[in-house]
Amino acid sequence: MIKKFLLLSVIISQLTISCTNDSGDTPDTSADNLNDQIANIIKQPYSNLTPAQQKVKLEAEANEMLLQMKKSETSGAIEAIQNLGNLLDVSSVDIFNGKNDNQIAEILNVSGVYGIYSWNNTKQIWVKTTSTTELKFVFPAKKSQTINNASLSSKAISSDIKVKIRDSYNWQSGTTINDEFYLPTSVDAILTIDNVQAATFATNAKYSNGKETPDDSSFKMALNDGYTFEISGKKGDPNSAKSTFTFNGKNLVSFTSGSTAKIDELLKDDALVSYRGKANGLVQIMDNFMIVADMDITGLANDEAALEKTLVEPDYNSSTYYSKINDYNKAYSEGEVLAKNKNTKLILVSKKDGTKIADVIQKSEKGYSYTHHYEWNVSGKYWSWNSNTTGMTYQEYDEVLYLKFNDTTEVEMSVYFSTGFDALETKFENFLKSFERH
């Protein structure tokens, strides 16, 4: 499990899909310039400070970022968006004429869809009223509230690109039910809480040749309490993208990256590993820390596919499942670590000192475990719970990030940051997940 370090899971995922961020200190985000920057940084010497001395420096500077980001814990806008996502999970909304269960991603990525949906807390359902001008959701701003005091309203301008989304598969008739809609060239949305604007959202896209992947696209979220998140991308050879997360104009985390992935081909078939290419990027944390990332997406996909073929997950409907599953979990985690360390190179850099601090690697370690009391029913050939049986341990494994210093010392990255960052990271990641398409 990737955890405990400055949303690094977001960094990896952004590189994978070629969505990256740009530091305000990086004037040129072209692919060639990015390659030059990374090449120059890699040439820099490693710091002469000991791991213990680095720990003191890293903690002091990381705490500054923690202080800035911690303020987002009280963001009413973030809490409202999260609650909207929760309510959409409780009661699905069919904005496409009753066909599809939709999430926040659909709200901000479709056009020509209208209606006002109000949350009925008593019945735990959305109630729709007709609108010909907007798509709007009216709901409680907090999970603890029952009164609808927040609204998210969006308006869109359609492109001429019509796409299908698979809604469901009817196994009886063997037919697939699809939703169809036009992609927007722009969507503007406003979040209000207690009749006061709390956040704005804006997406823009340019298309050509009838293809649904935009040539240029951007998304901006501005919260009235000072936080702004922006991301933009440009399709090409290679693709390039950038994004920033700021507080009152001050950089917290920013990215710049490029990818040779063939986006149009990948959309046709996700199994086309040869089109995934490579990706690289720079991640800047506050004003000093930088992470250099160089990723072979094709190599990683090939190695992970080979791992899937090599390791066969034990059959749950067999008497040997619980005697084999722990070994499988361990081997799979170790295989993931080997694949990622081989195909993903990450280096933590001090911009102020002009030195490399350490390589970032992953290690497989024991994670969550629990004792269960299942026994195998020989006649029925299934597992059943029996509290009188001798307990067996089910063991999971995590992929944990480590800093590997120049003297080969390896220290878990979480050691360098306050424990309170974990909760903040989880909150921010959950916020981003609110916008994911399900």
C-alpha positions in Angstrom: 0.0 0.0 0.0 1.4 3.4 -1.0 0.9 5.6 2.1 2.2 8.3 4.4 4.0 10.6 2.1 2.6 13.8 0.5 0.0 12.2 -1.7 2.6 10.2 -3.6 -0.1 7.8 -4.7 -1.7 10.8 -6.6 1.7 11.5 -8.1 2.0 7.9 -9.5 -1.5 7.9 -10.8 -1.1 11.3 -12.5 2.0 10.0 -14.3 0.2 6.9 -15.3 -2.6 8.8 -17.1 -0.2 11.6 -18.1 -1.9 14.2 -15.9 0.7 16.2 -14.1 1.3 19.5 -12.3 3.5 22.5 -12.8 5.4 24.4 -10.3 5.2 28.2 -10.6 9.0 28.1 -10.6 9.1 26.1 -13.8 8.7 28.5 -16.7 8.8 25.9 -19.6 6.7 22.8 -19.4 7.5 21.4 -22.8 8.5 17.8 -23.0 12.1 18.6 -24.2 12.6 21.1 -21.5 11.3 18.7 -18.9 13.7 16.0 -20.0 16.5 18.4 -19.7 15.5 19.5 -16.2 15.3 15.9 -15.0 18.6 15.0 -16.6 20.3 18.0 -14.9 18.7 17.2 -11.5 19.8 13.5 -11.7 23.4 14.7 -12.2 23.4 16.6 -8.9 25.4 15.1 -6.1 23.8 13.4 -3.1 23.8 15.3 0.1 26.6 14.8 2.6 24.2 15.1 5.5 23.6 11.9 7.5 20.1 10.4 7.6 19.6 11.8 11.1 20.6 15.3 10.0 18.3 15.0 7.0 15.5 14.0 9.3 15.8 17.2 11.2 15.7 19.3 8.0 12.9 17.4 6.4 10.7 17.5 9.5 11.2 21.3 9.9 10.2 22.0 6.3 7.5 19.4 6.0 5.8 20.8 9.1 5.4 24.1 7.2 3.5 22.4 4.5 1.5 20.4 7.1 0.5 23.7 8.7 -0.8 25.1 5.4 -2.6 22.0 4.4 -4.1 21.3 7.8 -6.3 24.3 7.3 -8.2 22.3 4.7 -9.5 20.1 7.4 -12.0 22.8 8.2 -13.0 23.6 4.6 -16.8 23.7 4.4 -16.6 23.3 0.6 -14.6 20.1 0.8 -16.9 18.7 3.4 -19.9 19.6 1.3 -18.5 17.9 -1.9 -17.7 14.8 0.1 -21.2 14.7 1.5 -22.7 15.0 -1.9 -20.6 12.1 -3.0 -21.8 10.1 0.0 -25.4 10.9 -0.8 -25.0 9.8 -4.4 -23.8 6.5 -3.1 -26.8 6.2 -0.7 -29.3 6.9 -3.5 -28.2 6.7 -7.1 -29.2 9.5 -9.5 -30.0 8.8 -13.1 -29.3 12.0 -15.0 -29.3 10.1 -18.3 -33.1 9.5 -18.4 -33.1 6.7 -15.9 -30.3 4.5 -17.3 -27.1 5.2 -15.3 -26.0 5.5 -11.7 -24.1 8.8 -11.8 -21.4 10.4 -9.6 -19.9 13.8 -9.3 -17.7 13.1 -12.4 -20.8 12.9 -14.6 -22.1 16.2 -13.2 -19.0 18.0 -14.2 -18.4 16.2 -17.5 -21.7 16.1 -19.4 -23.8 18.6 -21.4 -27.4 18.7 -22.5 -28.6 17.2 -19.2 -30.9 19.1 -17.0 -32.9 18.7 -13.8 -33.0 19.8 -10.1 -32.4 17.0 -7.6 -33.2 17.7 -4.0 -32.3 15.4 -1.2 -35.2 13.9 0.9 -33.6 13.1 4.2 -36.6 11.2 5.5 -36.8 8.8 2.5 -33.1 8.9 1.8 -33.7 9.5 -1.9 -33.2 12.3 -4.5 -36.4 14.0 -5.7 -36.2 15.4 -9.2 -38.0 18.5 -10.5 -37.8 19.6 -14.2 -35.4 22.2 -15.4 -34.5 23.2 -18.9 -31.6 25.4 -18.0 -29.4 23.8 -15.4 -28.3 20.6 -13.6 -28.6 21.2 -9.9 -28.2 19.3 -6.7 -29.6 20.6 -3.4 -28.4 18.8 -0.3 -27.1 19.1 3.3 -23.6 20.6 3.5 -22.6 18.2 6.3 -23.1 14.5 7.0 -24.5 15.4 10.4 -27.2 17.8 8.9 -30.6 17.0 7.7 -31.6 20.3 6.2 -30.7 21.1 2.6 -28.5 24.2 2.9 -26.1 23.5 0.0 -26.4 23.4 -3.8 -24.2 22.5 -6.7 -25.4 23.9 -10.0 -23.7 23.4 -13.4 -24.2 24.7 -16.9 -22.4 23.3 -20.0 -21.8 24.1 -23.6 -21.9 21.0 -25.9 -19.3 19.9 -28.4 -20.2 17.8 -31.4 -18.6 14.7 -29.9 -21.1 12.1 -28.9 -20.0 9.2 -26.7 -21.4 6.1 -25.2 -21.0 4.9 -21.6 -21.8 1.3 -20.8 -24.5 1.4 -18.2 -25.3 -2.2 -17.7 -25.3 -5.7 -19.2 -28.5 -7.7 -19.4 -27.4 -11.3 -19.0 -30.8 -12.7 -19.9 -30.9 -11.1 -23.3 -27.1 -10.7 -23.8 -27.4 -7.1 -24.6 -25.5 -4.1 -23.3 -27.4 -0.9 -22.3 -25.5 2.3 -23.1 -25.9 5.9 -22.2 -25.2 8.5 -24.9 -24.4 12.1 -24.4 -22.4 15.0 -26.0 -19.1 15.9 -24.4 -18.9 19.5 -23.3 -16.5 22.1 -24.5 -17.0 23.9 -21.1 -18.7 23.3 -17.8 -19.1 25.9 -15.1 -20.4 24.9 -11.7 -21.0 26.8 -8.5 -21.2 25.4 -5.0 -23.2 27.5 -2.4 -23.6 26.9 1.3 -26.2 28.9 3.2 -26.8 31.0 0.1 -23.1 32.0 0.0 -20.7 31.0 -2.8 -18.3 28.4 -1.4 -16.5 27.1 -4.5 -16.4 27.3 -8.3 -15.5 24.6 -10.8 -14.6 25.1 -14.4 -13.7 22.6 -17.1 -12.7 23.3 -20.7 -11.8 21.1 -23.7 -11.0 21.3 -27.3 -11.6 18.4 -29.7 -10.7 17.6 -33.3 -11.3 14.9 -35.9 -14.3 13.6 -34.1 -12.2 12.0 -31.3 -13.4 11.9 -27.8 -10.0 12.5 -26.2 -9.5 16.3 -26.1 -6.5 18.0 -27.7 -6.4 20.4 -24.8 -8.3 20.2 -21.5 -8.3 21.9 -18.2 -10.1 21.8 -14.8 -10.0 24.4 -12.0 -11.5 24.2 -8.6 -11.4 27.4 -6.5 -12.5 27.3 -2.8 -13.5 30.5 -1.1 -11.3 29.6 1.8 -8.1 30.0 -0.2 -7.5 26.6 -1.8 -7.2 26.3 -5.6 -6.6 23.1 -7.6 -5.8 23.3 -11.3 -5.0 20.6 -13.8 -4.5 20.8 -17.6 -3.2 18.6 -20.3 -2.3 18.6 -24.0 -2.4 15.6 -26.2 0.6 15.2 -28.5 3.7 13.2 -29.1 4.6 13.3 -26.3 1.6 14.3 -24.2 2.2 16.9 -21.6 0.3 18.1 -18.5 0.5 20.2 -15.4 -1.4 21.0 -12.2 -1.1 22.9 -9.0 -2.6 22.8 -5.5 -2.2 26.2 -3.8 -3.3 28.0 -0.7 -3.8 31.8 -1.0 -1.5 31.7 -4.0 1.3 29.8 -2.2 2.4 26.5 -3.8 1.7 23.4 -1.8 2.1 20.6 -4.3 2.7 21.0 -8.1 3.5 18.7 -11.0 4.9 18.8 -14.4 5.2 15.7 -16.6 5.1 14.2 -20.0 4.1 10.8 -21.4 4.6 9.0 -24.7 1.3 7.0 -24.1 -0.9 6.8 -27.2 -4.1 8.0 -25.6 -6.5 7.4 -28.5 -5.3 3.8 -28.9 -5.5 3.0 -25.2 -9.1 4.2 -25.2 -9.9 1.6 -27.9 -8.5 -1.2 -25.7 -6.9 -1.0 -22.3 -5.0 -4.2 -23.0 -2.9 -2.5 -25.6 0.2 -2.3 -23.3 2.5 -1.3 -26.1 0.7 2.1 -26.4 1.3 3.0 -22.7 4.9 4.2 -23.3 6.9 6.1 -20.7 6.3 9.0 -18.4 8.4 11.4 -16.4 7.8 14.3 -14.2 8.8 16.8 -11.6 6.9 17.2 -8.3 7.5 20.3 -6.2 6.4 20.4 -2.6 6.3 23.9 -1.2 9.3 26.0 -2.2 12.0 23.4 -1.6 11.4 19.7 -2.0 11.2 18.2 -5.4 10.6 14.6 -6.5 12.0 13.5 -9.9 9.9 10.7 -11.3 10.7 8.5 -14.3 8.3 5.7 -15.1 8.2 3.0 -17.8 4.5 2.4 -18.0 4.8 -0.3 -20.6 7.4 -2.1 -18.6 5.4 -1.9 -15.4 2.2 -3.2 -17.2 4.2 -6.1 -18.7 5.7 -7.0 -15.4 2.4 -6.8 -13.6 0.7 -8.9 -16.3 3.5 -11.5 -15.9 3.0 -11.5 -12.2 -0.7 -12.2 -12.6 0.0 -15.2 -14.9 2.8 -16.6 -12.6 0.8 -16.3 -9.4 -2.4 -18.2 -9.2 -4.7 -17.1 -6.4 -5.9 -20.0 -4.3 -9.4 -21.2 -5.0 -11.7 -20.1 -2.1 -13.9 -23.2 -2.6 -11.1 -25.5 -1.8 -9.9 -27.0 1.5 -6.4 -25.5 1.1 -7.5 -21.9 0.6 -6.5 -20.6 4.1 -3.3 -22.6 4.1 -2.2 -21.0 0.9 -3.6 -17.5 0.8 -1.0 -15.9 3.1 1.8 -17.1 0.9 0.0 -15.8 -2.1 -0.5 -12.4 -0.5 3.1 -12.2 0.4 4.4 -13.3 -3.0 2.0 -10.9 -4.8 3.1 -7.9 -2.7 6.8 -8.8 -3.2 6.2 -9.1 -7.0 4.5 -5.7 -7.1 7.4 -4.1 -5.3 9.9 -5.7 -7.7 7.9 -4.4 -10.7 7.5 -0.9 -9.3 11.1 -0.5 -8.2 12.3 -1.8 -11.6 10.1 0.5 -13.7 9.6 3.6 -11.5 12.5 5.8 -10.4 11.8 8.4 -7.8 14.4 10.8 -6.3 13.8 13.2 -3.4 15.7 16.5 -4.0 16.5 19.6 -2.0 16.1 22.6 -4.3 17.6 24.9 -1.8 20.8 22.8 -1.3 21.0 21.7 -5.0 21.5 18.1 -3.8 19.7 14.8 -4.1 18.5 13.6 -0.7 17.6 10.0 -1.3 16.0 7.5 -3.7 12.4 6.6 -3.0 11.9 2.8 -3.1 9.2 0.4 -2.0 9.4 -2.5 0.3 6.8 -5.2 1.1 5.8 -5.5 4.7 3.2 -7.2 6.8 0.0 -5.2 7.0 -3.4 -5.8 8.4 -4.1 -9.3 9.9 -6.9 -10.9 11.8 -7.7 -14.3 13.3 -10.7 -16.2 11.9 -12.4 -19.5 12.8 -13.5 -21.0 9.6 -13.6 -24.8 9.1 -13.9 -26.8 5.9 -17.2 -28.6 5.4 -16.0 -31.8 3.6 -19.4 -33.0 2.5 -20.7 -29.6 1.3 -17.2 -28.4 0.2 -17.5 -24.9 1.6 -16.1 -22.8 4.5 -18.2 -22.1 7.5 -17.6 -20.2 10.7 -17.0 -22.2 13.9 -15.8 -20.3 17.0 -14.7 -23.5 18.6 -12.0 -24.2 16.0 -8.4 -23.2 16.4 -8.0 -19.7 15.0 -6.0 -19.1 11.8 -4.4 -15.9 10.9 -5.2 -14.1 7.6 -2.3 -11.8 6.7 -2.2 -8.9 4.2 0.9 -7.1 2.9 1.5 -3.5 2.1 3.9 -1.8 -0.3 5.6 0.8 1.9 7.7 3.7 0.7 11.3 4.1 2.0 14.0 6.6 1.6 17.3 5.0 0.5 20.2 7.4 1.3 23.6 7.6 -0.3 25.2 5.5 2.4 22.5 2.8 1.6 20.6 3.5 4.9 16.9 2.8 4.4 14.3 4.6 6.5 10.5 4.5 6.1 9.3 7.8 4.8 6.6 8.2 7.4 9.4 8.6 10.0 10.1 12.1 8.5 6.6 13.4 8.8 4.2 14.1 11.6 1.7 11.4 12.3 -1.1 14.0 11.8 -0.3 14.1 8.1 -1.8 10.6 7.7 -5.3 11.9 8.5 -4.8 14.9 6.3 -3.6 12.8 3.4 -6.6 10.5 3.7 -9.0 13.5 3.8 -7.5 15.0 0.6 -7.4 11.7 -1.2 -11.0 11.0 -0.4 -11.8 14.5 -1.6 -10.2 13.8 -5.0 -11.9 10.4 -5.2 -15.2 12.3 -5.0 -14.6 13.4 -8.6 -13.7 9.9 -9.9 -15.9 8.3 -12.5 -17.3 5.0 -11.2 
